[in-house]
Amino acid sequence: MPEILVGNEIDFEKEDRKIIIQGELEIGVFRVDGDFHAYQNQCAHRGGPVCQGKILGKVEEVLANDQTSQGLKFSEESIHIICPWHGFEYDLRNGRNAGDERLRLKKYEVRVQDGSVYVIV
């Protein structure tokens, strides 16, 4: 299978991304907690450029022992990409939509060899 060189592993910071273009195909490559994930830059909702969206922790409600709300916080474990067109959120580790698991981003395999990051298309 063909591989596309994305860049050097050391060039990716925590929760960083690079978008590569190969002909008509655009792929976003993300580093989350040291692992690499790659998705087609096309939202499953309406085809927007999802990989160009904001990267944020999932919004979670903080509950007290009596189940009353103590406010909201951003998750440190569940990191999302948010499509800039309509706000659809996807988990960066698996590409699943936060509200409807049937909606997923098209995933590509990523390989790291000798400090270089490759996407297999």
C-alpha positions, -999 to 999 in steps of 0.1 A, spaced: 0 0 0 13 35 -8 26 56 21 28 94 24 55 110 45 39 134 70 70 146 87 92 140 117 77 126 149 96 153 169 78 181 150 45 171 165 37 187 198 11 174 223 -24 174 206 -9 187 174 -20 181 138 -7 183 103 -29 182 72 -14 166 41 -28 168 6 -23 140 -20 -42 149 -52 -79 153 -42 -73 136 -8 -68 156 23 -58 138 55 -54 152 90 -27 135 112 -30 141 149 -8 133 179 -27 125 211 -8 114 242 21 103 220 -1 82 196 -8 91 160 -42 90 144 -52 100 108 -86 108 93 -99 121 60 -105 158 62 -142 153 56 -169 155 83 -194 126 82 -222 151 86 -219 174 56 -184 170 43 -169 200 61 -131 203 67 -133 186 101 -95 182 106 -91 220 105 -114 224 135 -107 232 171 -91 205 193 -107 205 228 -114 181 256 -149 167 257 -172 189 279 -182 170 310 -205 179 339 -190 177 373 -214 161 398 -213 162 436 -220 131 457 -257 142 459 -257 144 420 -261 182 419 -242 199 392 -209 216 402 -204 230 367 -186 219 336 -150 210 328 -130 199 298 -119 162 299 -83 154 298 -89 119 287 -113 123 258 -100 147 232 -123 159 204 -120 176 170 -149 200 163 -159 205 127 -159 242 119 -190 241 97 -217 227 121 -199 219 154 -200 181 150 -175 166 175 -154 135 170 -131 116 194 -96 119 181 -86 84 193 -113 65 173 -130 90 150 -165 84 165 -190 112 167 -198 123 203 -235 123 198 -241 94 173 -216 66 172 -228 55 138 -211 87 124 -174 82 120 -145 98 103 -127 77 77 -95 65 94 -61 58 80 -33 37 94 -2 57 107 33 42 109 63 57 127 97 44 116 131 59 125 114 91 137 94 97 105 56 96 104 38 80 75 1 76 65 -8 45 46 -35 52 20 
